[in-house]
Amino acid sequence: MLSFYLHLITSVFAKILNNKSFYMLIDGKNLFSMKYLLLFALSVSISLPSYSQNPSSLRETGEMLVQFKPTLEAVNALQFANDFVEADISFDRQLSERMNIWLLTFDESRASANQLLEKVRSHPMVSLAQFNHLVTEREVIPNDPSFDLLWAMQNTGQMNGTPSADIKATFAWDITTSGTTVLGDTIVVAMVDGGIDLNHNDLKLWKNRLEIPGNGIDDDLNGYIDDYNGWNAYGNNGNVQSSDHGTHVAGTATAIGNNENGVTGVAFNTYLMPISGSGSNEALVVASYDYIFTMRRIYNETNGSAGAFVVATNSSFGIDMGNPVNYPLWGAIYDSLGSVGILNVASTANRNWNIDEVGDIPTGMTNNSVVAITNSTNTDALNSQAGYGLVSIDLAAPGTNIYSSRPGNTYGYKTGTSMSSPHVTGSIALMYAAADSVTIEEYRSNPELVSLKFKQYLIASVDTLPAFVGRTVSGGRLNLFNTLLMVQNPPSISVEPDSVSVLLGPGNIANIALEIASTGSGYNPFSVLIPDTISWVSSEFPNDTLSGSLPKQINLSFAAGDLDAGNYTTEITIRDYFLNEITIPVSLDIELGVDSKILSGIDAGFRVFPNPFTSGFKIFLSLPESNGAAFQLFRSNGAKVYETSNQAFSAGSYTFNVNETLAPGVYFLRLTTNNFVRTLKLIAQ
């Protein structure tokens, strides 16, 4: 019976704690029910655990956040402060002008904080009030004993490093540490190296479960005999050999985390497929990658019942100063791997070379599935013995004094671009673990496209740093946390209008504007693609860049020229950096006796005057038919400073006064109607 009451009371408290009415109890607005709840608990002599520190009690001393009702003015603010003179309340600063939220300070030595908060909440000028609580960043810190040596995962300044010069792994692990996709695929990364210590107890190694080891039979009919542990391309057999280099690289990518042992890999719940075959000649390279390609292709073809869900390969070998033109077969291998959804992470040369100039295989290759990596230090500098290249090298990752696993269940430090690439390989594995079901379904149907999108996410989400700007494609160092956030909130584009029809007379011309907007990315180059065979429509700027949420307007020009009367159609494609595409149907009707008429698209009756302006401006809007309209004003950095709600208007012309006091600079006024969007550039002086 006692256990029953314990369960009942615990359930009641749990429900209360998960209901905002609990806070009403604390605030003294329902003390009667609180009293009887406590008496009920005491009547069965149950003592609930007490906590010395409730997270909600962690706050800034002498500070509260107050949302005032819209009537607050300077004189009212003075009156409000006078009403609480005993607590020495003062207005520190306004946090939100639109929501009318202020940071207030008070003297806790002169008044009870809780009692003061109650009085503030009941004041007629106040809408809401609360303490200014402390917010903590969420991290996952593994319990592996050598984790504090892994500056690349969390740089606290160890080894004379720069704090935060790391890949933000501990924050990324708060998003996911899973080794499977949301749809249940077991994620695998393949390590093409000299070999791996298969007996190291800190490595999470893949096994071919459909193969019986050592029986001399190709049990799973994949063309390889006894490939239970992976493949040895040196000996053309399943006897994967051990290698100090390969074991070290493997630990950085996938060493088991939170096992109270050794180190932590980037993707510490992901399986690693060992491939011995990183040296001597290209024939060995072909044999190594063919095994990986075969296993992933089988996985795709059998819907996961055989093969392996390999999402990335890692390599630390190549040909110094190699010209990709002379290595077409190597490039064909990477294209084949990319076609089944595999990204191939490659470390560049350990030489202070500009790879764009001297060449390199494979990091000088232009194959889409290759991700070329250079070496960053714990001070976010480029290692002095690492290659670089604005065109060739995609990004940097930590590779200097990296502590990881070594054969015989030992650990140690190594330096080189070889230590950089597994940080990226492990990151790719976590990208698939973080992706939603829509993304994974798309990956199943079009693995090459989604894998290339993920490559773009890696590049776009780096920490931009001076050492890598102008020396890498991305201009920065891997930031795994940013990458996973981008995976969970994929960049996208939108275009208004979604179709265009124009009516022209012979020899006439017309212009129409398209507005393109982006979400999920601060920087998004895009292209306007018109078929080469079409001459009657052209784009003013076929290539441009979106910045933040600020929309961009591009003009299309239609020219009837000497075309005969009739209907002409085509499609215009908008493609952004992240491989998103939008196709817009476009038609041109040429008729005799017609000057020009836009049948659908953005109406031209929208302008601002004066422009430039000093103290406010007027908006002129002409609507050919009834419509809803709303305005938004953005700074050049994308910050919104003014907006109106959507209102219904009849057909006709309208003038609106905007009396906002704005700092000098460039602004963009966006008009949104029920069927089109348009943006104008304004200059405040």
Secondary structure, 3 states (H helix, E strand, C coil): CHHHHHHHHHHHHHHHHCCCHHHHHHCCCCHHHHHHHHHHHHHCCCCCCCCCCCHHHCEEEEEEEEEECCCCCHHHHHHHHHHCHHHCCEEEEEEECCCCEEEEECCCCCCCHHHHHHHHHCCCCEEEEEEEECCCCCCCCCCCCCHHHCCCCCCCCHHHCCCCCCCCHHHHCCCCCCCECCCCCEEEEEEEECCCCCCCCCECECCCCCCCCCCCCCCCCCCCCCCCCCEECCCCECCCCCCHHHHHHHHHHHECCCCCCCCCCCCCCCEEEEEECCCCCHHHHHHHHHHHHHHHHHHHHCCCCCCCEEEEEEECCCEECCCHHHCHHHHHHHHHHHHCCCEEEEECCCCCCEHHHHCEECCCCCCCCEEEEEEECCCCCECCCCCECCCCCCEEEECCCEEEEECCCEEEEECCHHHHHHHHHHHHHHHHHHCCHHHHHHHHHCHHHHHHHHHHHHHHCCEECCCCECCECCCEECCHHHHHHHHHCCCEEEEECCCEEEEECCCCEEEEEEEEEEECCCEEEEEEECCCCCCCEEECCCEEEEECCECEEEEEEEECCCCCCEEEEEEEEEEECCCCEEEEEEEEEECCCCCEEEEECCCCCEEEECCCECCCEEEEEEECCCEEEEEEEEECCCCEEEECCCEEECCEEEEEEECCCCCCEEEEEEEEECCCEEEEEEEEC
